[in-house]
Amino acid sequence: MQTFGSQQIGVQAGDLVLFSDFEDDGDMWKGEGARMVRRAVTFDEPFLRPPIVTVHMTMIDMSNDAFIRADIQAEAITKTGFDIVFRTWGDSRVARIRAGWQAIGAAVDEDGWEL
């Protein structure tokens, strides 16, 4: 558990299209087996420490010719950003994914001071 004490708490959120592989027959659309896409996200303002980050799919466009196999996670979380990582496997064909995210953590207090 991450506790914040008497510090200010910051919340940042956003969304982005991770890929759109059907347009150019990219690996997520035409490939098979284990595949991964990693996209870096930079926070508008840094946190005091690495925040808690959640990610979710806000749009998924997949072929119905195979099972839907999808995994999305936040990785490499730092004070200044993180990576959104999407994975699929087998014969799943993923045309495009849009991901949303939210980061909550201790915020830098411009009026604060340290002893």
C-alpha positions in Angstrom: 0.0 0.0 0.0 1.2 3.5 -0.8 0.4 6.1 1.8 0.5 9.9 1.3 0.5 11.4 4.7 -0.1 15.1 4.7 1.3 15.7 1.2 -0.6 17.0 -1.7 -2.1 14.3 -4.0 -1.9 14.7 -7.7 -4.1 13.0 -10.3 -3.3 13.0 -14.0 -5.2 11.1 -16.8 -5.2 10.7 -20.5 -5.8 8.4 -23.5 -4.0 7.6 -26.7 -4.2 5.3 -29.7 -1.6 2.6 -29.1 -1.6 1.4 -32.7 -3.7 1.1 -35.8 -2.2 -1.8 -37.6 -5.0 -2.7 -40.0 -4.2 0.4 -42.1 -0.7 -0.9 -43.1 -1.1 -4.6 -42.4 1.1 -4.3 -39.3 2.2 -7.1 -37.1 -0.7 -6.9 -34.7 -3.2 -7.3 -37.6 -1.3 -9.8 -39.8 1.2 -11.5 -37.4 0.7 -14.6 -35.2 2.2 -15.7 -31.9 3.4 -13.5 -29.1 3.3 -9.8 -30.1 3.7 -6.6 -28.0 3.4 -2.9 -28.4 5.0 -0.5 -25.9 4.3 3.3 -25.8 5.9 5.8 -23.5 3.7 8.3 -21.6 5.2 11.4 -20.1 3.3 13.1 -17.3 2.5 16.8 -17.7 4.0 17.4 -14.3 6.3 15.1 -12.3 5.1 13.4 -9.2 7.1 13.4 -5.9 7.5 9.6 -6.1 6.4 7.1 -8.7 2.5 7.1 -8.6 0.0 4.4 -8.8 -1.0 4.0 -12.5 -4.0 2.1 -13.9 -4.5 1.5 -17.7 -7.6 0.2 -19.5 -8.7 -0.2 -23.1 -11.2 2.5 -24.2 -11.6 1.1 -27.7 -10.7 -2.3 -29.1 -11.1 -3.3 -32.8 -10.4 -7.0 -33.4 -11.2 -9.7 -35.9 -13.9 -12.1 -34.9 -12.1 -14.9 -36.8 -10.2 -16.0 -33.7 -10.3 -15.8 -29.9 -9.8 -12.4 -28.4 -6.6 -12.4 -26.5 -5.5 -9.1 -24.9 -3.4 -8.0 -22.0 -2.7 -4.3 -21.1 -0.5 -3.1 -18.3 1.5 -0.1 -17.0 5.2 -0.8 -16.7 8.4 1.1 -15.9 6.6 3.6 -13.7 8.7 6.6 -12.6 8.0 10.1 -11.3 7.9 11.5 -14.8 6.1 8.8 -16.8 5.5 5.1 -17.6 5.0 2.7 -20.5 1.7 1.3 -21.6 2.3 -2.3 -22.8 -0.3 -4.2 -24.9 0.2 -7.9 -25.6 -1.6 -10.5 -27.6 -0.8 -14.0 -28.7 -1.9 -17.0 -30.8 -3.9 -16.2 -34.0 -5.7 -13.1 -32.5 -5.9 -10.2 -35.1 -5.9 -6.8 -33.5 -6.7 -3.9 -35.8 -6.3 -1.0 -33.2 -6.4 -0.2 -29.6 -7.0 3.0 -27.7 -5.9 3.0 -24.1 -6.9 5.3 -21.2 -4.8 5.8 -18.1 -4.9 7.4 -14.6 -2.0 8.2 -12.3 -2.5 9.1 -8.6 0.4 10.0 -6.3 2.1 12.4 -4.0 2.4 15.7 -5.8 5.2 18.3 -5.6 3.9 21.2 -3.4 5.3 24.5 -4.8 4.5 26.2 -1.5 5.9 23.4 0.6 9.3 23.3 2.2 11.5 20.7 3.8 13.5 20.9 7.1 
